[in-house]
Amino acid sequence: MRFWQNKCPHPLHQPRGGGPGGRKSGQFFVPLAYAGIWVLLFVLESIFGYYDAMLIVHVHVHVKPECVAAFQAATQINARLSRLETGVLTFDVLQQADAPERFVLIEIYRDAAAAAAHKETAHYPVWRDVVAEMMVEPRHSVKFKAA
C-alpha cells in the first residue's frame, strides 16, 4: 500500500475508482484546477515580479446623504483616470448596500512607489478637493500587503 492511500487529510485530494485504464481504488489525485492556481501565481510573479510588493488600500468614505450622487460622479471619473496609470492594478468603487452614503475604494498598486505616484497625478488633487466638502467625516484608509 502506498503511503498516501487512505491517509491523505487534504480536502482537495479525492479518491478515484478503478477500472480498465483508470486509477486503482484508493489512490488520490490533486485536481488540475488546484494545481493551475499555483502555476498561474508562479507565472504572474515571474513575469511581472510584483506579487510580493503589491500595496492594497481600502479607503473608507462616509458621504453626506445629499451629496451621494455628486460623490459617485466625481469618484467614478477619478477611478477611470486612475485605472489608466501604469502602477495601478485595480481601482474599484464600492457602495455599501444597506447604507448608500458609505463607500469603500479598493485600490491595488504595483508597489508603494506607484501609490505615491498616484497622488502626484493631475486628477487626484482635483478629486480630493472636490469631494472634501461632501464627506461627513474625513476619509480613512487601511493598507494591506499580499500574504
C-alpha positions as CSV (number, residue, x, y, z in Angstrom):
1,M,0.0,0.0,0.0
2,R,1.4,3.4,-0.9
3,F,1.8,6.0,1.9
4,W,-0.9,8.3,0.6
5,Q,-3.6,5.7,0.3
6,N,-6.4,6.3,2.8
7,K,-4.2,8.6,4.8
8,C,-4.2,11.9,2.9
9,P,-6.0,14.6,5.0
10,H,-6.1,17.2,2.3
11,P,-9.7,18.0,1.4
12,L,-8.8,18.5,-2.3
13,H,-7.5,15.0,-2.7
14,Q,-10.3,12.9,-3.8
15,P,-10.5,9.1,-4.2
16,R,-10.9,7.8,-7.7
17,G,-12.5,4.5,-8.7
18,G,-10.6,1.8,-10.5
19,G,-11.3,0.3,-13.8
20,P,-9.7,-0.6,-17.1
21,G,-7.1,2.0,-17.7
22,G,-8.1,4.0,-14.7
23,R,-6.6,4.6,-11.3
24,K,-6.7,1.8,-8.8
25,S,-9.2,2.1,-6.0
26,G,-7.9,4.1,-3.0
27,Q,-5.5,6.3,-5.0
28,F,-5.8,10.1,-4.8
29,F,-5.1,13.0,-7.1
30,V,-4.9,16.7,-6.9
31,P,-7.5,18.4,-9.2
32,L,-5.9,20.3,-12.1
33,A,-7.7,23.5,-11.1
34,Y,-5.9,23.4,-7.8
35,A,-2.5,22.9,-9.4
36,G,-3.4,25.6,-12.0
37,I,-3.8,28.2,-9.4
38,W,-0.2,27.7,-8.2
39,V,1.1,27.7,-11.8
40,L,-0.8,31.0,-12.5
41,L,0.7,32.6,-9.4
42,F,4.1,31.5,-10.4
43,V,3.8,32.8,-13.9
44,L,2.4,36.1,-12.7
45,E,5.2,36.6,-10.2
46,S,8.0,35.5,-12.6
47,I,6.7,37.7,-15.4
48,F,5.6,40.8,-13.5
49,G,7.6,40.3,-10.3
50,Y,5.3,42.5,-8.2
51,Y,3.2,40.0,-6.3
52,D,5.1,40.5,-3.0
53,A,5.4,44.2,-3.4
54,M,1.8,44.9,-4.1
55,L,0.1,47.5,-1.9
56,I,-3.7,47.2,-1.4
57,V,-5.5,50.2,0.1
58,H,-9.1,50.3,1.3
59,V,-10.3,53.9,1.6
60,H,-13.5,54.2,3.7
61,V,-15.7,57.3,2.9
62,H,-18.8,58.5,4.7
63,V,-20.7,61.0,2.4
64,K,-23.5,63.4,3.3
65,P,-26.8,61.9,2.1
66,E,-27.5,64.9,-0.2
67,C,-24.1,64.5,-1.8
68,V,-24.2,60.8,-2.7
69,A,-24.8,61.3,-6.5
70,A,-22.2,64.1,-6.8
71,F,-19.7,62.0,-4.9
72,Q,-20.4,59.0,-7.1
73,A,-19.9,61.0,-10.3
74,A,-16.6,62.6,-9.1
75,T,-15.3,59.3,-7.8
76,Q,-16.1,57.4,-11.0
77,I,-14.2,59.9,-13.0
78,N,-11.2,59.6,-10.6
79,A,-11.4,55.8,-10.8
80,R,-11.4,55.7,-14.6
81,L,-8.4,58.0,-14.8
82,S,-6.6,56.1,-12.0
83,R,-7.0,52.8,-13.9
84,L,-5.0,54.4,-16.8
85,E,-1.9,54.8,-14.5
86,T,0.9,52.3,-15.1
87,G,1.2,51.3,-11.4
88,V,-2.5,50.9,-10.7
89,L,-3.6,47.3,-11.0
90,T,-7.2,47.8,-9.6
91,F,-9.3,50.8,-8.7
92,D,-12.8,49.9,-7.7
93,V,-15.6,52.0,-6.1
94,L,-18.0,50.1,-3.8
95,Q,-21.2,51.5,-2.3
96,Q,-22.5,49.8,0.9
97,A,-25.8,48.1,0.1
98,D,-27.6,48.9,3.4
99,A,-26.1,52.4,3.9
100,P,-25.8,54.1,0.4
101,E,-23.9,57.1,1.9
102,R,-20.9,54.8,2.7
103,F,-18.3,53.9,0.2
104,V,-15.1,51.8,0.0
105,L,-12.5,52.5,-2.6
106,I,-10.4,49.4,-3.4
107,E,-7.0,50.4,-4.7
108,I,-4.3,47.9,-5.7
109,Y,-0.9,49.3,-6.7
110,R,2.1,47.5,-8.1
111,D,4.1,48.9,-5.2
112,A,4.4,51.8,-2.7
113,A,6.0,54.0,-5.4
114,A,3.0,53.5,-7.6
115,A,0.7,54.6,-4.8
116,A,2.9,57.7,-4.3
117,A,2.9,58.5,-8.0
118,H,-1.0,58.2,-8.0
119,K,-1.1,61.1,-5.5
120,E,1.0,63.2,-7.9
121,T,-1.3,62.9,-10.9
122,A,-3.3,65.9,-12.1
123,H,-6.7,64.2,-11.4
124,Y,-6.1,63.1,-7.8
125,P,-5.9,66.6,-6.1
126,V,-8.9,67.7,-8.1
127,W,-10.9,64.8,-6.8
128,R,-9.6,65.2,-3.3
129,D,-10.6,68.9,-3.1
130,V,-14.0,68.4,-4.8
131,V,-15.2,65.6,-2.5
132,A,-13.7,67.0,0.7
133,E,-16.8,69.1,1.5
134,M,-19.1,66.1,0.6
135,M,-17.9,64.0,3.5
136,V,-19.5,63.7,6.9
137,E,-16.0,62.9,8.4
138,P,-12.5,62.7,6.9
139,R,-11.9,59.6,4.9
140,H,-9.6,57.0,6.3
141,S,-7.6,54.2,4.7
142,V,-6.4,50.7,5.7
143,K,-3.3,49.4,3.9
144,F,-2.7,45.7,3.2
145,K,0.1,43.7,1.6
146,A,-0.2,40.4,-0.3
147,A,0.3,37.5,2.0
